[in-house]
Amino acid sequence: MNHKPTPEQERIFLFIKKRPENILIRAYAGAGKTTTIVEAAKLLPKDKNIIFLAFNKHIQEELKTKLPEHVRCYTTYGLGTAAIKRKYGDKIQFDEFKIDKIILKKSKSWDLGSEFHSDDAISQYLDNIKKLVNYCRLTLTLKPEYVPYIAERYDINISKSKDIKRVLKVLDEATTDRKFFDYTDMIYLPAVDNGIWMFPQDYVFVDEVQDLNRCQIKIIEKILKRDKVSGKTTGRLITVGDFFQGIYGFNAADEKSFEWFEKFPKTKILPL
C-alpha cells in the first residue's frame, strides 16, 4: 500500500494471515474496499488456487492490473461461460435470442388471437412471458408455486394458471437446451447443471456481494474447494459488500444476498 493501513485494515489483514475463518468485510462508501481486498489477496500463498470474482467487466479489467499474477480474476458470467464451453465445446453456441425463439415456437399453439384484441397486446404479453422466464432463471425459481411470487415481485402482469404453465414450458425447454445459450445462461446453466464442472479454489474473493443473484451465489458455492470424502467446504471465502448500496435489483439481485454471506459457516464479519 502507498499509505499506512488504518487500524481496521490492519485487523482485516491480520485475520487473513493468521486466522482460518471465512471473512465478510462490511464496507461503507469511500472506505477503500478495493484497495483493501487487493492488498489482502497479496498476503495469500502463491501455491494456492485463488480466484477473484469482480462484479463486472470494467472492474475486472481494472483489477487485473492490480492483483498479483497468481490470482485469477473473472466475472461470474465469464467464469460460467468458460465452464459451459469446457463441458459442451462446439456443440453449444451463443444466441442472444434463444428465449425469443422458444417463445415464438410455442406461442403458435397458444391461439393468442382469441385472447387479445391487437398485435401490440400480444407483443406485450410475450414480452412479459420472456421477462418472467428470465427472472425465474436468475432467481432459480423452478417450482410452479413460486412463479406468481416472482411475477408480483418484479411487477410482471402474469397471473393466470395457463400463463404460468406457458412460462414453465418455455423455462423447461430453455433449461434442457444444450444447443444454444444466452447471456442469462452464462450463470444459470452452471448453477443448475451438475455436469458443468468448475475448478475448485482454495480462496475465493468476491466483491459487491449485496448485488449478487441466486445463480451467482450458487456458482460461488460450486467453486469453493470441498473435502472429497466428507463433502465439507475447505475453500476459504473472503467477501466485501455494502449492505446499503444494492443497486442491481433489475438483475434479480437477491435482497437477502448480504445476509446469505453473513450466515455462511464460520464467517467473521469485519467493518471497514
C-alpha positions in Angstrom: 0.0 0.0 0.0 1.1 3.6 -0.7 0.0 4.7 2.8 -0.1 3.2 6.3 -3.1 0.9 6.7 -5.9 2.0 9.0 -6.5 0.0 12.2 -9.5 -1.6 10.6 -7.4 -2.6 7.5 -4.7 -4.0 9.8 -7.2 -6.1 11.6 -8.5 -7.4 8.3 -5.0 -8.3 7.1 -4.2 -10.0 10.4 -7.3 -12.1 10.2 -6.5 -13.2 6.6 -2.9 -14.1 7.5 -3.4 -15.7 10.9 -7.0 -16.9 11.3 -8.8 -19.7 9.4 -12.3 -18.2 9.2 -14.2 -17.0 6.2 -14.4 -13.2 6.2 -17.1 -10.8 5.2 -15.9 -7.2 5.1 -18.8 -4.9 5.8 -17.6 -1.8 3.9 -19.1 1.6 3.6 -18.9 4.2 0.7 -15.4 5.7 0.4 -13.8 3.2 2.8 -11.2 2.0 0.3 -12.6 -1.5 0.0 -11.0 -2.2 -3.4 -7.6 -1.3 -2.2 -8.1 -3.4 1.0 -9.2 -6.5 -0.8 -6.4 -6.2 -3.4 -3.8 -5.9 -0.6 -5.4 -8.8 1.2 -5.0 -11.0 -1.9 -1.3 -10.3 -1.9 -1.0 -11.9 1.6 -2.0 -15.4 0.5 0.3 -18.2 -0.5 1.3 -18.2 -4.2 1.0 -22.0 -4.4 -2.8 -22.0 -3.7 -5.7 -21.7 -6.2 -7.0 -18.2 -5.7 -9.8 -16.6 -7.7 -11.2 -13.0 -7.5 -14.8 -12.6 -8.8 -15.2 -9.0 -10.0 -18.7 -7.5 -10.3 -18.5 -6.5 -13.9 -16.1 -6.5 -16.9 -14.9 -2.9 -16.3 -13.9 -3.7 -12.7 -12.3 -7.0 -13.8 -10.1 -5.2 -16.3 -9.1 -2.7 -13.6 -8.3 -5.4 -11.1 -6.2 -7.4 -13.5 -3.6 -4.5 -13.4 -3.6 -4.5 -9.6 -3.8 -8.1 -8.4 -0.8 -10.5 -8.2 -0.2 -12.7 -11.2 -1.1 -15.9 -9.3 -4.6 -14.5 -8.6 -7.0 -15.2 -11.4 -9.8 -12.6 -12.0 -13.1 -13.3 -13.6 -16.7 -12.1 -13.6 -19.2 -14.8 -12.7 -20.5 -14.5 -16.3 -17.0 -15.1 -17.7 -16.4 -18.0 -15.3 -19.7 -19.6 -16.2 -19.2 -19.2 -19.9 -15.8 -20.9 -19.7 -17.3 -23.8 -17.7 -20.1 -24.2 -20.3 -17.7 -24.3 -23.2 -15.4 -26.7 -21.3 -18.3 -29.1 -20.9 -20.1 -28.8 -24.2 -17.4 -27.4 -26.6 -18.6 -26.6 -30.1 -21.9 -28.4 -29.5 -23.3 -25.3 -27.8 -23.4 -21.8 -29.4 -24.3 -18.4 -28.1 -27.6 -17.0 -29.2 -28.9 -13.8 -27.5 -32.4 -14.5 -29.0 -32.7 -18.1 -27.6 -35.7 -17.3 -25.4 -37.4 -15.3 -28.1 -37.2 -18.2 -30.5 -38.5 -20.7 -27.9 -41.5 -18.4 -27.1 -42.2 -17.8 -30.8 -42.3 -21.6 -31.5 -44.5 -22.4 -28.5 -46.8 -19.4 -28.9 -48.0 -20.7 -32.3 -50.2 -23.2 -30.4 -51.5 -20.7 -27.8 -54.2 -19.2 -30.0 -53.4 -15.7 -28.7 -55.6 -14.1 -31.3 -58.6 -15.2 -29.4 -57.2 -13.9 -26.1 -56.1 -10.4 -27.2 -57.6 -7.8 -29.5 -54.4 -6.3 -31.0 -50.9 -7.2 -32.1 -49.5 -4.8 -29.6 -51.3 -6.6 -26.8 -49.9 -9.9 -28.0 -46.4 -8.4 -28.2 -46.6 -7.1 -24.7 -47.9 -10.4 -23.4 -45.0 -12.3 -25.0 -42.5 -9.8 -23.6 -43.9 -10.4 -20.1 -43.5 -14.1 -20.6 -39.9 -13.6 -21.6 -39.2 -11.3 -18.6 -40.7 -13.8 -16.2 -38.7 -16.7 -17.7 -35.5 -14.7 -17.3 -36.3 -13.7 -13.7 -37.1 -17.3 -12.9 -33.7 -18.4 -14.2 -31.8 -15.6 -12.3 -33.6 -16.4 -9.1 -33.5 -20.2 -9.6 -37.3 -20.3 -9.3 -38.2 -23.6 -11.0 -41.3 -24.7 -9.0 -44.7 -23.6 -10.3 -46.0 -22.5 -6.9 -43.3 -19.8 -6.6 -43.6 -18.3 -10.1 -46.5 -16.0 -9.2 -44.4 -14.6 -6.4 -41.6 -13.7 -8.9 -44.2 -12.1 -11.2 -45.5 -9.9 -8.4 -42.1 -9.1 -7.1 -40.9 -7.7 -10.4 -44.3 -6.2 -11.4 -44.9 -8.5 -14.4 -48.5 -8.8 -15.4 -48.7 -12.6 -15.4 -51.1 -14.3 -13.0 -53.5 -16.8 -14.6 -52.8 -20.5 -14.3 -52.5 -21.0 -18.1 -49.9 -18.2 -18.3 -47.8 -19.7 -15.5 -47.9 -23.1 -17.4 -46.7 -21.4 -20.5 -43.8 -19.8 -18.6 -42.8 -23.1 -17.2 -42.9 -24.8 -20.6 -40.6 -22.1 -22.0 -38.4 -22.3 -18.9 -38.2 -26.1 -19.2 -37.0 -26.0 -22.8 -34.6 -23.2 -22.1 -33.1 -25.3 -19.2 -32.7 -28.5 -21.2 -31.4 -26.9 -24.4 -27.7 -27.6 -24.9 -27.5 -26.4 -28.5 -27.7 -22.7 -27.6 -27.0 -20.5 -24.5 -27.8 -16.8 -24.0 -26.5 -14.1 -21.6 -28.5 -15.3 -18.6 -27.5 -18.9 -19.3 -23.9 -17.9 -18.7 -24.6 -18.1 -15.0 -27.9 -20.1 -15.0 -26.6 -23.3 -16.6 -23.6 -23.7 -14.4 -25.9 -23.2 -11.4 -28.4 -25.9 -12.4 -26.3 -28.3 -14.5 -24.3 -30.6 -12.2 -22.4 -31.8 -15.2 -20.8 -28.4 -15.7 -17.6 -28.7 -13.6 -15.6 -25.8 -12.2 -12.0 -25.8 -10.9 -12.1 -25.9 -7.0 -10.5 -23.0 -5.3 -8.6 -22.7 -2.1 -9.5 -19.0 -1.8 -12.4 -17.2 -3.4 -12.6 -13.4 -3.2 -16.0 -11.7 -4.1 -16.8 -8.0 -4.3 -20.2 -6.3 -4.1 -21.9 -9.3 -2.5 -25.1 -7.2 -1.9 -25.8 -7.2 -5.6 -25.5 -10.9 -6.4 -28.4 -13.0 -7.6 -29.1 -16.6 -6.7 -27.3 -18.0 -9.8 -24.1 -16.1 -8.9 -24.3 -17.3 -5.3 -24.7 -20.9 -6.5 -21.6 -20.6 -8.7 -19.6 -19.3 -5.7 -20.7 -22.4 -3.7 -19.6 -24.6 -6.5 -16.1 -23.3 -6.9 -15.1 -23.4 -3.2 -12.9 -26.5 -2.6 -14.5 -29.4 -0.8 -13.2 -32.4 1.0 -13.6 -35.4 -1.4 -14.6 -37.7 1.4 -16.8 -35.6 3.7 -18.0 -33.1 1.1 -17.4 -30.3 3.6 -16.2 -26.9 2.3 -12.5 -26.4 2.8 -12.0 -23.4 0.5 -12.0 -20.1 2.2 -14.4 -17.3 1.2 -13.3 -13.7 1.5 -16.0 -11.2 0.6 -16.8 -7.5 0.6 -20.1 -5.7 0.5 -22.1 -2.6 1.5 -25.5 -3.6 2.8 -26.9 -0.1 2.0 -25.7 0.1 -1.6 -27.6 -2.6 -3.5 -28.4 -1.3 -7.0 -28.9 -4.3 -9.2 -32.4 -5.3 -8.4 -33.1 -5.3 -12.2 -30.6 -8.2 -12.5 -32.6 -10.1 -9.8 -30.1 -9.3 -7.1 -31.3 -11.3 -4.1 -32.5 -9.0 -1.3 -31.0 -11.5 1.2 -27.7 -11.8 -0.6 -25.8 -9.9 2.1 -27.5 -12.0 4.8 -26.5 -15.2 3.0 -22.8 -14.3 3.3 -23.3 -13.2 6.9 -24.6 -16.6 7.7 -22.1 -18.6 5.7 -20.5 -21.1 8.0 -17.5 -20.0 10.1 -17.7 -16.4 8.8 -16.2 -13.5 10.7 -17.7 -10.1 9.9 -15.2 -7.2 10.0 -16.0 -3.5 9.5 -14.3 -1.1 7.1 
